[in-house]
Amino acid sequence: MSMIYLVGNGYVSDYISQIKIENKKYVGVCRSEKKNCDINIKLDISADNKKLKELITENSIVVYLAPPQQNGCIDLVLKNFLLNVNKKNIQKIIYTSTSGVYGDKKDKVVNESESIEPITDRAKRRVDAESQIKTSGLNYTILKRIEERLPLIKRDICKHTNLIHVKDLARLIVACVHNKASDMSIINVSDGTAIKTTDYYLHIYDLIGQPYPEFIDYEDASKLYDKKRQSFINESRILDTRLMLELFPNIVEFKDVREGIKDCLK
């Protein structure tokens, strides 16, 4: 029986751990108490170096979901993990990055060979993390997904975003465990249908039967939102997911964002 370590055992891991794999056990690793995996370990990967050295058993898979620290341009959390963990025991590491590393492409369609032009320190930390993974000597797969976006901008000026349902993301992560074609690869992942951020939230309001909030323009948003939210609304790109579909055909269940929202509201 070999192990799949969910490092940064949070919301996505709740869904990954429900997908059973023959002869595999899930080991959840995070700083809080959790009971979602076959084995749950409370550990701070940024500081508990002695425990890190003894953490990974032979021929294991690591799904790295832990976020970087909140400041700087280097992912110090991942750096500490890679420095102290026994890499000889890691068969493969699957890292979930963000499409924010591409920067603002002004609604241009971007594939995995697109230039990396991060704007925010948050995105730069993710670029650094990708570099650490690629130079670690480990077999890897890097999945680039979107991050949560919250503001409501006037629809006619709103930019596009890319979404993926958490269940689809969980299935993709698990599929990377056995799919050799995904080794040493960077893969854009989304539901394949770019949508304006405002339209996404309007679908939510429609489904829960709530009135729409006030709409604002970008000038108003620059006064109301913090820097993190501003970076979400000022950057745009449309992910080219042809590689994902080639490697994992028919894996995306929620291609219609409205069906995904309905599922989340159950």
Order of alpha helices (4+ residues) and beta strands (2+ residues): beta-alpha-beta-beta-alpha-beta-alpha-beta-beta-alpha-beta-beta-alpha-beta-beta-alpha-alpha-alpha-beta-alpha-alpha
